Amino acid sequence: MKKYPPYRPGSRDEIDRLVAEYPLAQVVSSNGDHFVATLLPLLLERPTRDEALLLGHFDRTNPQVEALRRQSRALALFTGVQGYVSPTWRQTPRMAPTWNYATVRFEVEVAFDEDQDATREALERLVEHMEGVRRQPWSIADMGERYAAQARGVIAFRARVLATDAKFKLGQNERSDNFAGIVDELWKTDQEELAMAMTRACPGVDPGDRQ
């Protein structure tokens, strides 16, 4: 009988979708003898097929800025859809509970850009990404004169992606009857995002394969 791993690395499209839908990431770096981390919304760019960059901005007063100037290597950790799976949702309840999730870890090299045009681009791109689905989207221009003063307090950066580690654990190793029960219970408990992600990741589950 074919055995399925509990997770898979995910395609480029799946990675891009996760970052676009869940842009808030933990940026983790070393500050000498300890680690520092900041939650930041980031945008993923792919200038070429083999190149990937993360665009973002820091508050200038954040001590991690100076730490990254000294040591530019960091991790950017994105967590997408996730949720607990109860054994009672399966036809085989003697199995252990688990947690389904989608996550992407980028190893990056951070480069800051002091140019105010770079700051404006980073802020405008993020606002457009987040506001684009709204009926009446807000824009930076709506700040008027207040923008210039507030923009001086942040600094833009692009982080070159050196390595990518993505894990999509979305029921790939579940039996078909168990998978259907889990998805059904997720819908009943208002966890439709996880239910849809599992269905998208595991189309056409065959009960003969997943035993």
SULLIN-V443137 format. One record per residue. RES is the residue in three letters. PHI is phi as a letter, one per 20 degrees, with the letter a starting at -180 (NA if undefined). Layout:
((RES PHI) (RES PHI))
//
This chain:
((MET NA) (LYS f) (LYS d) (TYR d) (PRO f) (PRO f) (TYR b) (ARG c) (PRO f) (GLY n) (SER e) (ARG f) (ASP f) (GLU f) (ILE f) (ASP f) (ARG f) (LEU f) (VAL f) (ALA f) (GLU e) (TYR c) (PRO f) (LEU f) (ALA c) (GLN e) (VAL e) (VAL d) (SER b) (SER e) (ASN c) (GLY m) (ASP e) (HIS b) (PHE e) (VAL c) (ALA b) (THR c) (LEU e) (LEU c) (PRO f) (LEU c) (LEU d) (LEU e) (GLU d) (ARG c) (PRO f) (THR c) (ARG f) (ASP d) (GLU c) (ALA c) (LEU c) (LEU d) (LEU d) (GLY a) (HIS b) (PHE d) (ASP f) (ARG f) (THR e) (ASN f) (PRO f) (GLN f) (VAL f) (GLU f) (ALA f) (LEU f) (ARG f) (ARG f) (GLN c) (SER e) (ARG f) (ALA b) (LEU d) (ALA d) (LEU d) (PHE d) (THR d) (GLY e) (VAL f) (GLN b) (GLY r) (TYR f) (VAL d) (SER e) (PRO g) (THR f) (TRP e) (ARG d) (GLN f) (THR d) (PRO f) (ARG f) (MET f) (ALA f) (PRO f) (THR b) (TRP c) (ASN e) (TYR a) (ALA c) (THR b) (VAL c) (ARG d) (PHE d) (GLU e) (VAL c) (GLU c) (VAL e) (ALA c) (PHE e) (ASP c) (GLU f) (ASP f) (GLN f) (ASP f) (ALA f) (THR f) (ARG f) (GLU f) (ALA f) (LEU f) (GLU f) (ARG f) (LEU f) (VAL f) (GLU f) (HIS f) (MET e) (GLU e) (GLY g) (VAL e) (ARG e) (ARG f) (GLN c) (PRO f) (TRP e) (SER c) (ILE f) (ALA g) (ASP f) (MET f) (GLY m) (GLU f) (ARG f) (TYR g) (ALA g) (ALA f) (GLN f) (ALA f) (ARG f) (GLY e) (VAL c) (ILE c) (ALA e) (PHE b) (ARG c) (ALA d) (ARG f) (VAL f) (LEU e) (ALA b) (THR c) (ASP c) (ALA d) (LYS c) (PHE d) (LYS d) (LEU c) (GLY n) (GLN g) (ASN e) (GLU e) (ARG f) (SER g) (ASP f) (ASN f) (PHE g) (ALA f) (GLY f) (ILE f) (VAL f) (ASP f) (GLU f) (LEU f) (TRP f) (LYS f) (THR d) (ASP m) (GLN d) (GLU f) (GLU f) (LEU f) (ALA g) (MET f) (ALA f) (MET f) (THR f) (ARG f) (ALA f) (CYS c) (PRO f) (GLY m) (VAL f) (ASP d) (PRO f) (GLY f) (ASP e) (ARG d) (GLN d))
//
